[in-house]
Amino acid sequence: SDEGAPTGITGVLGFATEIFDAETVQGFADRFVRILAAVAGGGTDIAVGDIPILDAEETEELTPVRGIEGTPPTTLVELLSAAADAEVWPGELPPPPVGVARSPKAKTRPPRSGARRGRR
């Protein structure tokens, strides 16, 4: 308003109906509104990664994706380092335990002297 009081904002989202359905686009709009509310709501100290984009139902649905309960968090670097220490590389499998059969299509190789160890 002319007095400086907030009057709101409106918008229209156009989308290709061959690609998206209305429910999906409404989800995009809802998330965008949550971002705007977090930023415009006076929260200038909020980090981008801390903005609550998902609603409660979406958060609940995705929570199990964070890992198995009781398993300590592991970074990608730690996983890759462990693979390097075990000398397991993409497409290669470690030798199976004694008495376990493996598909003849599985790739294995003899252990190396550690030449790749420590390479980042």
N, C-alpha and C positions, 0 to 999 in steps of 0.2 A: 504494500500500500504506500501511499504518499507519506505516511507517518513513519514508515520504517518497519511496520509489523509484517511478519511473514504471511504471504497469501497462498503459498503452495506452488506446485508446478504440475503441469500435465504433459503427457507425451503420447506418442503413437508408435507402435512397433510394427513395421511392415515385414512380411516374411513370405517365402516361397512355399505354398501349400503342397507342392510336389515333394518337398524335402522335409518340412516340419509340420507337426500337427499343432493345434491350438494349445493343447495341454503342455507340450514341451516349451513353446514360446512363452506361455504364462509363467512357467518355471524360471526361464531366463529373466523375465521382467521382475519376478519376485526377488530373485537374487540381486539384481541390479538395484532395486529399491532398498534392500538390506545394506548394500554397500554404501549407497547414498546416505542412508540414515546414520550409519556409523561414522562417516566422514563429515557430513554436514551437521550432525547433531552435537557439535561442539567438541567432539573427541579428537582433537588435533594431536594427541599423544599416542594414538593407536597405530601400531605397526600394520602394514598392509596384510601380512600373514596372519594377524590376529583378528581381522574383520570376520564376524560370523556370517558367512555367506549361506550356509545350509540352514534349513529350518530344523526343528527338533526331530521330526520323523526321519529326515534324510541323515542327520547326524547319527541317530540310533541305528539306522540301517547300515551305515558305513563303519561304525565303531569296530566290529569284529575284524575288519580289514587291517587294523593296526597291528595285528599279531596274535599269537597264541598266548592266552593268559598264563602267567608264570614263567614265560620265556623272556629273558632280559633283552632290551632293545639292542639291535646290532646295526651298525652303519654299513653302507655299501662298501666302503673302504675296508672295513674289518672282514666282510665276507670275501672280497677279492684277495685280501692278504692271506686269509685262511686257505683259499683255493691255491694260491701261489705256493704256500708252504707245503701243501699236499701235492703240489705239482699237477693239479687238475686244471685243464684249460677248456674253453668252450668246445663242445663237440667230442670231448674225451671223457671217459669214465675211469674211475680208479678200479683196480682189480677187485673182483667180487670176493666176498668171504669164501673160505674153503667150503666146498660142497654145494655152492650156489651156482646154478647154470645161468648163462647170459646169452642173449640173442647173438647170433653170428654177425649181425649188422652193427652191433655196438662197437665203437672205436676205443681201443686201448693202446697204450704204448708203454715201453719200459721206462722206469724212472730215469730222470736225467741227473746230471751231476750237480744241479742247482744253478746252472748258468742263467736261467731266467729269474731265479729267486731275487727278490729285492727290486726288480725292475718295475717302475711305476709309469 
